[in-house]
Amino acid sequence: MVCMMGVLAATDAGHYETILPLCAIFFSLGSIITGCIIRYTTFFIFPLFGFLWGLKNLLYTWGEVPFLSSLLWFVGVLVFSLIIPGHILNYKARKENRNGEWGEV
C-alpha cells in the first residue's frame, strides 16, 4: 500500500526516476520491521544494508543516473532485503523441523 502511494506520488510529480529507489526503501523497511518483531538479526542486518543502498540510489537519481543502473541497484536491494534473509530463514526452519511433524516447509 505504501509503495503504491509512493509510486502514485512520484508519477503525479513527474519524477519517475524515484519510483524504484522509494520502493526499495519501503521493501527494506518492511523487512527491518519484520526482523525486529520476530527478533531475528538476519532480517535486520541484511535489510539495513538494502535500506542504505536504496537511500544511496535515491540520492543518485537526482544526479541523472541512467535507468539501467537504477534497475540494477533495485535488484541488489531486493536480493539483500528479501531473498537472502528469506532463504536463510527457510533453511533454519527446515533444520528445526527435521523430525517431520510439520511436513515439507
N, CA, C and O atoms as a Tinker XYZ file with bonds, in Angstrom:
   420  protein
     1  N      0.815000   -1.184000    0.000000    73     2
     2  CA     0.000000    0.000000    0.000000    64     1     3
     3  C      0.867000    1.261000    0.000000    63     2     4     5
     4  O      0.629000    2.193000   -0.768000    81     3
     5  N      1.878000    1.273000    0.875000    73     3     6
     6  CA     2.757000    2.434000    0.964000    64     5     7
     7  C      3.560000    2.584000   -0.318000    63     6     8     9
     8  O      3.775000    3.698000   -0.795000    81     7
     9  N      4.004000    1.466000   -0.875000    73     7    10
    10  CA     4.762000    1.510000   -2.126000    64     9    11
    11  C      3.891000    2.058000   -3.255000    63    10    12    13
    12  O      4.359000    2.843000   -4.080000    81    11
    13  N      2.638000    1.645000   -3.288000    73    11    14
    14  CA     1.729000    2.153000   -4.317000    64    13    15
    15  C      1.503000    3.653000   -4.161000    63    14    16    17
    16  O      1.416000    4.377000   -5.153000    81    15
    17  N      1.409000    4.121000   -2.918000    73    15    18
    18  CA     1.241000    5.550000   -2.695000    64    17    19
    19  C      2.487000    6.322000   -3.123000    63    18    20    21
    20  O      2.382000    7.425000   -3.658000    81    19
    21  N      3.665000    5.744000   -2.889000    73    19    22
    22  CA     4.897000    6.367000   -3.346000    64    21    23
    23  C      4.979000    6.447000   -4.862000    63    22    24    25
    24  O      5.432000    7.445000   -5.422000    81    23
    25  N      4.533000    5.379000   -5.518000    73    23    26
    26  CA     4.516000    5.367000   -6.985000    64    25    27
    27  C      3.549000    6.413000   -7.522000    63    26    28    29
    28  O      3.876000    7.143000   -8.458000    81    27
    29  N      2.372000    6.487000   -6.937000    73    27    30
    30  CA     1.395000    7.473000   -7.397000    64    29    31
    31  C      1.876000    8.902000   -7.157000    63    30    32    33
    32  O      1.674000    9.774000   -8.002000    81    31
    33  N      2.510000    9.143000   -6.010000    73    31    34
    34  CA     3.022000   10.489000   -5.726000    64    33    35
    35  C      4.153000   10.863000   -6.680000    63    34    36    37
    36  O      4.208000   11.995000   -7.159000    81    35
    37  N      5.060000    9.916000   -6.962000    73    35    38
    38  CA     6.160000   10.199000   -7.883000    64    37    39
    39  C      5.643000   10.396000   -9.305000    63    38    40    41
    40  O      6.165000   11.235000  -10.039000    81    39
    41  N      4.636000    9.641000   -9.697000    73    39    42
    42  CA     4.055000    9.794000  -11.021000    64    41    43
    43  C      3.341000   11.133000  -11.144000    63    42    44    45
    44  O      3.449000   11.807000  -12.169000    81    43
    45  N      2.619000   11.516000  -10.109000    73    43    46
    46  CA     1.916000   12.793000  -10.131000    64    45    47
    47  C      2.899000   13.965000  -10.208000    63    46    48    49
    48  O      2.627000   14.971000  -10.864000    81    47
    49  N      4.035000   13.825000   -9.534000    73    47    50
    50  CA     5.036000   14.893000   -9.545000    64    49    51
    51  C      5.898000   14.859000  -10.804000    63    50    52    53
    52  O      6.616000   15.819000  -11.085000    81    51
    53  N      5.836000   13.772000  -11.560000    73    51    54
    54  CA     6.626000   13.663000  -12.780000    64    53    55
    55  C      8.062000   13.218000  -12.540000    63    54    56    57
    56  O      8.910000   13.374000  -13.419000    81    55
    57  N      8.346000   12.671000  -11.376000    73    55    58
    58  CA     9.689000   12.181000  -11.045000    64    57    59
    59  C      9.693000   10.655000  -11.107000    63    58    60    61
    60  O      9.714000    9.984000  -10.075000    81    59
    61  N      9.672000   10.124000  -12.304000    73    59    62
    62  CA     9.591000    8.682000  -12.489000    64    61    63
    63  C     10.848000    7.965000  -12.028000    63    62    64    65
    64  O     10.793000    6.785000  -11.681000    81    63
    65  N     11.978000    8.657000  -12.020000    73    63    66
    66  CA    13.241000    8.029000  -11.643000    64    65    67
    67  C     13.321000    7.719000  -10.153000    63    66    68    69
    68  O     14.210000    6.981000   -9.729000    81    67
    69  N     12.418000    8.263000   -9.353000    73    67    70
    70  CA    12.450000    7.998000   -7.913000    64    69    71
    71  C     11.575000    6.825000   -7.502000    63    70    72    73
    72  O     11.559000    6.458000   -6.327000    81    71
    73  N     10.856000    6.235000   -8.428000    73    71    74
    74  CA     9.938000    5.149000   -8.077000    64    73    75
    75  C     10.698000    3.926000   -7.566000    63    74    76    77
    76  O     10.347000    3.394000   -6.513000    81    75
    77  N     11.720000    3.468000   -8.271000    73    75    78
    78  CA    12.446000    2.279000   -7.841000    64    77    79
    79  C     13.167000    2.482000   -6.515000    63    78    80    81
    80  O     13.076000    1.611000   -5.649000    81    79
    81  N     13.881000    3.589000   -6.311000    73    79    82
    82  CA    14.524000    3.761000   -5.000000    64    81    83
    83  C     13.536000    3.849000   -3.839000    63    82    84    85
    84  O     13.797000    3.312000   -2.762000    81    83
    85  N     12.410000    4.518000   -4.049000    73    83    86
    86  CA    11.415000    4.601000   -2.985000    64    85    87
    87  C     10.841000    3.230000   -2.647000    63    86    88    89
    88  O     10.686000    2.894000   -1.473000    81    87
    89  N     10.528000    2.448000   -3.657000    73    87    90
    90  CA    10.006000    1.104000   -3.413000    64    89    91
    91  C     11.054000    0.229000   -2.728000    63    90    92    93
    92  O     10.713000   -0.575000   -1.860000    81    91
    93  N     12.316000    0.376000   -3.104000    73    91    94
    94  CA    13.381000   -0.391000   -2.460000    64    93    95
    95  C     13.502000   -0.021000   -0.987000    63    94    96    97
    96  O     13.722000   -0.890000   -0.143000    81    95
    97  N     13.359000    1.257000   -0.677000    73    95    98
    98  CA    13.414000    1.696000    0.717000    64    97    99
    99  C     12.224000    1.140000    1.494000    63    98   100   101
   100  O     12.380000    0.693000    2.630000    81    99
   101  N     11.052000    1.164000    0.894000    73    99   102
   102  CA     9.867000    0.642000    1.578000    64   101   103
   103  C      9.974000   -0.863000    1.809000    63   102   104   105
   104  O      9.604000   -1.342000    2.881000    81   103
   105  N     10.474000   -1.625000    0.821000    73   103   106
   106  CA    10.664000   -3.065000    0.990000    64   105   107
   107  C     11.650000   -3.345000    2.125000    63   106   108   109
   108  O     11.428000   -4.231000    2.950000    81   107
   109  N     12.724000   -2.588000    2.153000    73   107   110
   110  CA    13.739000   -2.790000    3.190000    64   109   111
   111  C     13.183000   -2.464000    4.573000    63   110   112   113
   112  O     13.441000   -3.184000    5.537000    81   111
   113  N     12.423000   -1.384000    4.666000    73   111   114
   114  CA    11.827000   -1.034000    5.954000    64   113   115
   115  C     10.866000   -2.118000    6.437000    63   114   116   117
   116  O     10.818000   -2.421000    7.629000    81   115
   117  N     10.113000   -2.694000    5.528000    73   115   118
   118  CA     9.216000   -3.785000    5.900000    64   117   119
   119  C      9.970000   -4.983000    6.444000    63   118   120   121
   120  O      9.537000   -5.599000    7.418000    81   119
   121  N     11.091000   -5.319000    5.828000    73   119   122
   122  CA    11.897000   -6.438000    6.318000    64   121   123
   123  C     12.561000   -6.108000    7.651000    63   122   124   125
   124  O     12.686000   -6.978000    8.513000    81   123
   125  N     12.986000   -4.864000    7.823000    73   123   126
   126  CA    13.594000   -4.456000    9.090000    64   125   127
   127  C     12.568000   -4.558000   10.216000    63   126   128   129
   128  O     12.886000   -5.043000   11.301000    81   127
   129  N     11.351000   -4.108000    9.969000    73   127   130
   130  CA    10.302000   -4.201000   10.980000    64   129   131
   131  C      9.983000   -5.665000   11.296000    63   130   132   133
   132  O      9.772000   -6.019000   12.456000    81   131
   133  N      9.948000   -6.503000   10.276000    73   131   134
   134  CA     9.734000   -7.934000   10.499000    64   133   135
   135  C     10.848000   -8.520000   11.347000    63   134   136   137
   136  O     10.582000   -9.308000   12.254000    81   135
   137  N     12.096000   -8.149000   11.067000    73   135   138
   138  CA    13.226000   -8.632000   11.855000    64   137   139
   139  C     13.155000   -8.203000   13.298000    63   138   140   141
   140  O     13.526000   -8.962000   14.193000    81   139
   141  N     12.680000   -6.988000   13.538000    73   139   142
   142  CA    12.523000   -6.523000   14.926000    64   141   143
   143  C     11.410000   -7.270000   15.640000    63   142   144   145
   144  O     11.536000   -7.589000   16.822000    81   143
   145  N     10.330000   -7.548000   14.942000    73   143   146
   146  CA     9.194000   -8.234000   15.569000    64   145   147
   147  C      9.548000   -9.676000   15.917000    63   146   148   149
   148  O      9.263000  -10.136000   17.022000    81   147
   149  N     10.166000  -10.390000   14.978000    73   147   150
   150  CA    10.486000  -11.798000   15.247000    64   149   151
   151  C     11.834000  -11.964000   15.935000    63   150   152   153
   152  O     12.238000  -13.086000   16.242000    81   151
   153  N     12.531000  -10.859000   16.179000    73   151   154
   154  CA    13.833000  -10.849000   16.865000    64   153   155
   155  C     14.822000  -11.775000   16.191000    63   154   156   157
   156  O     15.440000  -12.628000   16.828000    81   155
   157  N     14.957000  -11.590000   14.906000    73   155   158
   158  CA    15.878000  -12.383000   14.103000    64   157   159
   159  C     16.833000  -11.419000   13.423000    63   158   160   161
   160  O     16.420000  -10.643000   12.561000    81   159
   161  N     18.107000  -11.458000   13.801000    73   159   162
   162  CA    19.063000  -10.437000   13.358000    64   161   163
   163  C     19.322000  -10.463000   11.856000    63   162   164   165
   164  O     19.637000   -9.426000   11.271000    81   163
   165  N     19.195000  -11.621000   11.223000    73   163   166
   166  CA    19.404000  -11.677000    9.770000    64   165   167
   167  C     18.373000  -10.828000    9.053000    63   166   168   169
   168  O     18.674000  -10.200000    8.038000    81   167
   169  N     17.148000  -10.810000    9.582000    73   167   170
   170  CA    16.097000   -9.986000    8.992000    64   169   171
   171  C     16.229000   -8.526000    9.383000    63   170   172   173
   172  O     15.399000   -7.704000    8.995000    81   171
   173  N     17.253000   -8.195000   10.139000    73   171   174
   174  CA    17.519000   -6.800000   10.455000    64   173   175
   175  C     18.776000   -6.299000    9.751000    63   174   176   177
   176  O     18.794000   -5.181000    9.236000    81   175
   177  N     19.823000   -7.114000    9.725000    73   175   178
   178  CA    21.114000   -6.667000    9.188000    64   177   179
   179  C     21.083000   -6.561000    7.672000    63   178   180   181
   180  O     21.444000   -5.517000    7.129000    81   179
   181  N     20.665000   -7.607000    6.974000    73   179   182
   182  CA    20.640000   -7.561000    5.508000    64   181   183
   183  C     19.710000   -6.469000    4.976000    63   182   184   185
   184  O     20.110000   -5.727000    4.078000    81   183
   185  N     18.487000   -6.342000    5.491000    73   183   186
   186  CA    17.637000   -5.246000    5.016000    64   185   187
   187  C     18.179000   -3.865000    5.366000    63   186   188   189
   188  O     17.880000   -2.894000    4.671000    81   187
   189  N     18.971000   -3.761000    6.433000    73   187   190
   190  CA    19.587000   -2.478000    6.756000    64   189   191
   191  C     20.557000   -2.066000    5.657000    63   190   192   193
   192  O     20.606000   -0.899000    5.268000    81   191
   193  N     21.333000   -3.035000    5.154000    73   191   194
   194  CA    22.199000   -2.746000    4.007000    64   193   195
   195  C     21.370000   -2.367000    2.788000    63   194   196   197
   196  O     21.734000   -1.457000    2.042000    81   195
   197  N     20.252000   -3.065000    2.586000    73   195   198
   198  CA    19.364000   -2.732000    1.474000    64   197   199
   199  C     18.764000   -1.345000    1.618000    63   198   200   201
   200  O     18.631000   -0.620000    0.633000    81   199
   201  N     18.402000   -0.972000    2.837000    73   199   202
   202  CA    17.851000    0.358000    3.096000    64   201   203
   203  C     18.884000    1.444000    2.784000    63   202   204   205
   204  O     18.572000    2.437000    2.127000    81   203
   205  N     20.116000    1.246000    3.259000    73   203   206
   206  CA    21.170000    2.230000    2.988000    64   205   207
   207  C     21.493000    2.297000    1.495000    63   206   208   209
   208  O     21.769000    3.369000    0.957000    81   207
   209  N     21.455000    1.138000    0.835000    73   207   210
   210  CA    21.693000    1.087000   -0.610000    64   209   211
   211  C     20.577000    1.818000   -1.353000    63   210   212   213
   212  O     20.834000    2.518000   -2.333000    81   211
   213  N     19.341000    1.654000   -0.885000    73   211   214
   214  CA    18.214000    2.354000   -1.501000    64   213   215
   215  C     18.310000    3.865000   -1.311000    63   214   216   217
   216  O     18.003000    4.630000   -2.226000    81   215
   217  N     18.742000    4.299000   -0.109000    73   215   218
   218  CA    18.933000    5.735000    0.113000    64   217   219
   219  C     20.022000    6.295000   -0.794000    63   218   220   221
   220  O     19.888000    7.387000   -1.346000    81   219
   221  N     21.095000    5.536000   -0.939000    73   219   222
   222  CA    22.182000    5.971000   -1.828000    64   221   223
   223  C     21.673000    6.091000   -3.264000    63   222   224   225
   224  O     22.006000    7.039000   -3.975000    81   223
   225  N     20.874000    5.130000   -3.673000    73   223   226
   226  CA    20.312000    5.166000   -5.019000    64   225   227
   227  C     19.356000    6.342000   -5.185000    63   226   228   229
   228  O     19.323000    6.972000   -6.243000    81   227
   229  N     18.581000    6.639000   -4.149000    73   227   230
   230  CA    17.663000    7.777000   -4.217000    64   229   231
   231  C     18.438000    9.087000   -4.380000    63   230   232   233
   232  O     18.022000    9.966000   -5.135000    81   231
   233  N     19.542000    9.214000   -3.687000    73   231   234
   234  CA    20.361000   10.416000   -3.823000    64   233   235
   235  C     21.018000   10.501000   -5.199000    63   234   236   237
   236  O     21.198000   11.592000   -5.740000    81   235
   237  N     21.377000    9.344000   -5.764000    73   235   238
   238  CA    21.983000    9.345000   -7.099000    64   237   239
   239  C     20.978000    9.613000   -8.204000    63   238   240   241
   240  O     21.358000   10.077000   -9.279000    81   239
   241  N     19.700000    9.333000   -7.964000    73   239   242
   242  CA    18.714000    9.547000   -9.030000    64   241   243
   243  C     18.561000   11.025000   -9.346000    63   242   244   245
   244  O     18.212000   11.383000  -10.471000    81   243
   245  N     18.815000   11.886000   -8.374000    73   243   246
   246  CA    18.745000   13.313000   -8.641000    64   245   247
   247  C     19.946000   13.781000   -9.452000    63   246   248   249
   248  O     19.968000   14.913000   -9.934000    81   247
   249  N     20.951000   12.908000   -9.604000    73   247   250
   250  CA    22.119000   13.240000  -10.410000    64   249   251
   251  C     22.039000   12.679000  -11.815000    63   250   252   253
   252  O     23.066000   12.518000  -12.476000    81   251
   253  N     20.829000   12.376000  -12.286000    73   251   254
   254  CA    20.617000   11.900000  -13.664000    64   253   255
   255  C     21.310000   10.561000  -13.931000    63   254   256   257
   256  O     22.050000   10.439000  -14.907000    81   255
   257  N     21.084000    9.566000  -13.089000    73   255   258
   258  CA    21.632000    8.225000  -13.289000    64   257   259
   259  C     20.797000    7.513000  -14.344000    63   258   260   261
   260  O     19.572000    7.637000  -14.331000    81   259
   261  N     21.422000    6.766000  -15.261000    73   259   262
   262  CA    20.646000    6.023000  -16.269000    64   261   263
   263  C     19.720000    4.988000  -15.626000    63   262   264   265
   264  O     19.977000    4.492000  -14.529000    81   263
   265  N     18.647000    4.683000  -16.333000    73   263   266
   266  CA    17.632000    3.774000  -15.809000    64   265   267
   267  C     18.194000    2.385000  -15.551000    63   266   268   269
   268  O     17.832000    1.751000  -14.560000    81   267
   269  N     19.073000    1.898000  -16.423000    73   267   270
   270  CA    19.619000    0.556000  -16.261000    64   269   271
   271  C     20.409000    0.453000  -14.956000    63   270   272   273
   272  O     20.325000   -0.558000  -14.258000    81   271
   273  N     21.158000    1.469000  -14.633000    73   271   274
   274  CA    21.905000    1.477000  -13.378000    64   273   275
   275  C     20.955000    1.480000  -12.192000    63   274   276   277
   276  O     21.189000    0.776000  -11.210000    81   275
   277  N     19.897000    2.257000  -12.271000    73   275   278
   278  CA    18.907000    2.303000  -11.197000    64   277   279
   279  C     18.217000    0.953000  -11.039000    63   278   280   281
   280  O     17.925000    0.529000   -9.921000    81   279
   281  N     17.960000    0.287000  -12.139000    73   279   282
   282  CA    17.326000   -1.024000  -12.090000    64   281   283
   283  C     18.244000   -2.052000  -11.433000    63   282   284   285
   284  O     17.780000   -2.896000  -10.666000    81   283
   285  N     19.540000   -1.988000  -11.727000    73   283   286
   286  CA    20.485000   -2.910000  -11.100000    64   285   287
   287  C     20.588000   -2.653000   -9.595000    63   286   288   289
   288  O     20.686000   -3.600000   -8.814000    81   287
   289  N     20.566000   -1.396000   -9.185000    73   287   290
   290  CA    20.554000   -1.062000   -7.767000    64   289   291
   291  C     19.306000   -1.660000   -7.105000    63   290   292   293
   292  O     19.387000   -2.225000   -6.014000    81   291
   293  N     18.169000   -1.532000   -7.765000    73   291   294
   294  CA    16.906000   -2.033000   -7.221000    64   293   295
   295  C     16.955000   -3.548000   -7.028000    63   294   296   297
   296  O     16.520000   -4.064000   -5.998000    81   295
   297  N     17.475000   -4.242000   -8.005000    73   295   298
   298  CA    17.596000   -5.698000   -7.900000    64   297   299
   299  C     18.525000   -6.072000   -6.753000    63   298   300   301
   300  O     18.250000   -7.018000   -6.015000    81   299
   301  N     19.625000   -5.337000   -6.597000    73   299   302
   302  CA    20.542000   -5.594000   -5.491000    64   301   303
   303  C     19.887000   -5.408000   -4.143000    63   302   304   305
   304  O     20.121000   -6.187000   -3.219000    81   303
   305  N     19.060000   -4.371000   -4.027000    73   303   306
   306  CA    18.347000   -4.133000   -2.764000    64   305   307
   307  C     17.363000   -5.260000   -2.496000    63   306   308   309
   308  O     17.256000   -5.721000   -1.360000    81   307
   309  N     16.650000   -5.710000   -3.503000    73   307   310
   310  CA    15.704000   -6.811000   -3.310000    64   309   311
   311  C     16.410000   -8.087000   -2.887000    63   310   312   313
   312  O     15.908000   -8.829000   -2.043000    81   311
   313  N     17.578000   -8.345000   -3.472000    73   311   314
   314  CA    18.333000   -9.536000   -3.100000    64   313   315
   315  C     18.751000   -9.448000   -1.637000    63   314   316   317
   316  O     18.596000  -10.415000   -0.891000    81   315
   317  N     19.279000   -8.302000   -1.220000    73   315   318
   318  CA    19.743000   -8.156000    0.161000    64   317   319
   319  C     18.598000   -8.068000    1.161000    63   318   320   321
   320  O     18.737000   -8.546000    2.286000    81   319
   321  N     17.490000   -7.480000    0.789000    73   319   322
   322  CA    16.409000   -7.257000    1.749000    64   321   323
   323  C     15.432000   -8.420000    1.846000    63   322   324   325
   324  O     14.900000   -8.679000    2.925000    81   323
   325  N     15.187000   -9.114000    0.769000    73   323   326
   326  CA    14.142000  -10.133000    0.770000    64   325   327
   327  C     14.655000  -11.547000    0.494000    63   326   328   329
   328  O     14.297000  -12.480000    1.212000    81   327
   329  N     15.472000  -11.715000   -0.517000    73   327   330
   330  CA    15.829000  -13.057000   -0.971000    64   329   331
   331  C     16.795000  -13.753000   -0.025000    63   330   332   333
   332  O     16.547000  -14.888000    0.381000    81   331
   333  N     17.893000  -13.090000    0.333000    73   331   334
   334  CA    18.884000  -13.724000    1.206000    64   333   335
   335  C     18.304000  -14.029000    2.590000    63   334   336   337
   336  O     18.434000  -15.161000    3.056000    81   335
   337  N     17.661000  -13.053000    3.274000    73   335   338
   338  CA    17.080000  -13.405000    4.578000    64   337   339
   339  C     15.995000  -14.474000    4.488000    63   338   340   341
   340  O     15.871000  -15.300000    5.393000    81   339
   341  N     15.216000  -14.472000    3.421000    73   339   342
   342  CA    14.186000  -15.494000    3.247000    64   341   343
   343  C     14.770000  -16.883000    3.100000    63   342   344   345
   344  O     14.258000  -17.837000    3.686000    81   343
   345  N     15.839000  -17.011000    2.323000    73   343   346
   346  CA    16.481000  -18.317000    2.168000    64   345   347
   347  C     17.104000  -18.782000    3.476000    63   346   348   349
   348  O     17.030000  -19.963000    3.815000    81   347
   349  N     17.719000  -17.859000    4.215000    73   347   350
   350  CA    18.318000  -18.230000    5.500000    64   349   351
   351  C     17.245000  -18.672000    6.482000    63   350   352   353
   352  O     17.426000  -19.663000    7.190000    81   351
   353  N     16.130000  -17.952000    6.536000    73   351   354
   354  CA    15.043000  -18.323000    7.439000    64   353   355
   355  C     14.410000  -19.653000    7.035000    63   354   356   357
   356  O     14.057000  -20.452000    7.902000    81   355
   357  N     14.261000  -19.902000    5.739000    73   355   358
   358  CA    13.721000  -21.168000    5.255000    64   357   359
   359  C     14.656000  -22.323000    5.610000    63   358   360   361
   360  O     14.197000  -23.391000    6.016000    81   359
   361  N     15.966000  -22.114000    5.459000    73   359   362
   362  CA    16.938000  -23.146000    5.818000    64   361   363
   363  C     16.874000  -23.451000    7.306000    63   362   364   365
   364  O     16.929000  -24.614000    7.706000    81   363
   365  N     16.759000  -22.404000    8.132000    73   363   366
   366  CA    16.678000  -22.594000    9.576000    64   365   367
   367  C     15.398000  -23.329000    9.960000    63   366   368   369
   368  O     15.420000  -24.176000   10.853000    81   367
   369  N     14.279000  -23.018000    9.298000    73   367   370
   370  CA    13.011000  -23.702000    9.590000    64   369   371
   371  C     13.083000  -25.169000    9.205000    63   370   372   373
   372  O     12.576000  -26.023000    9.932000    81   371
   373  N     13.697000  -25.473000    8.086000    73   371   374
   374  CA    13.837000  -26.879000    7.681000    64   373   375
   375  C     14.724000  -27.634000    8.652000    63   374   376   377
   376  O     14.457000  -28.790000    8.982000    81   375
   377  N     15.778000  -26.979000    9.108000    73   375   378
   378  CA    16.699000  -27.614000   10.050000    64   377   379
   379  C     16.008000  -27.910000   11.374000    63   378   380   381
   380  O     16.265000  -28.953000   11.976000    81   379
   381  N     15.136000  -27.017000   11.842000    73   379   382
   382  CA    14.427000  -27.223000   13.102000    64   381   383
   383  C     13.309000  -28.248000   12.979000    63   382   384   385
   384  O     12.951000  -28.880000   13.973000    81   383
   385  N     12.750000  -28.428000   11.796000    73   383   386
   386  CA    11.620000  -29.337000   11.602000    64   385   387
   387  C     12.030000  -30.620000   10.892000    63   386   388   389
   388  O     11.270000  -31.142000   10.076000    81   387
   389  N     13.193000  -31.123000   11.182000    73   387   390
   390  CA    13.673000  -32.349000   10.528000    64   389   391
   391  C     12.863000  -33.587000   10.935000    63   390   392   393
   392  O     12.827000  -34.571000   10.196000    81   391
   393  N     12.225000  -33.542000   12.086000    73   391   394
   394  CA    11.512000  -34.720000   12.567000    64   393   395
   395  C     10.236000  -35.016000   11.780000    63   394   396   397
   396  O      9.633000  -36.067000   11.995000    81   395
   397  N      9.806000  -34.146000   10.891000    73   395   398
   398  CA     8.692000  -34.437000   10.020000    64   397   399
   399  C      7.317000  -34.112000   10.589000    63   398   400   401
   400  O      6.308000  -34.492000    9.994000    81   399
   401  N      7.249000  -33.423000   11.717000    73   399   402
   402  CA     5.958000  -33.100000   12.276000    64   401   403
   403  C      5.147000  -32.174000   11.380000    63   402   404   405
   404  O      3.936000  -32.347000   11.244000    81   403
   405  N      5.789000  -31.216000   10.782000    73   403   406
   406  CA     5.106000  -30.200000   10.001000    64   405   407
   407  C      5.122000  -30.505000    8.513000    63   406   408   409
   408  O      4.533000  -29.750000    7.739000    81   407
   409  N      5.757000  -31.556000    8.091000    73   407   410
   410  CA     5.812000  -31.879000    6.659000    64   409   411
   411  C      6.838000  -31.027000    5.954000    63   410   412   413
   412  O      7.786000  -30.541000    6.571000    81   411
   413  N      6.650000  -30.846000    4.669000    73   411   414
   414  CA     7.583000  -30.038000    3.876000    64   413   415
   415  C      7.390000  -28.559000    4.161000    63   414   416   417
   416  O      6.262000  -28.068000    4.210000    81   415
   417  N      8.484000  -27.863000    4.346000    73   415   418
   418  CA     8.420000  -26.429000    4.586000    64   417   419
   419  C      8.859000  -25.701000    3.356000    63   418   420
   420  O      8.882000  -24.470000    3.342000    81   419
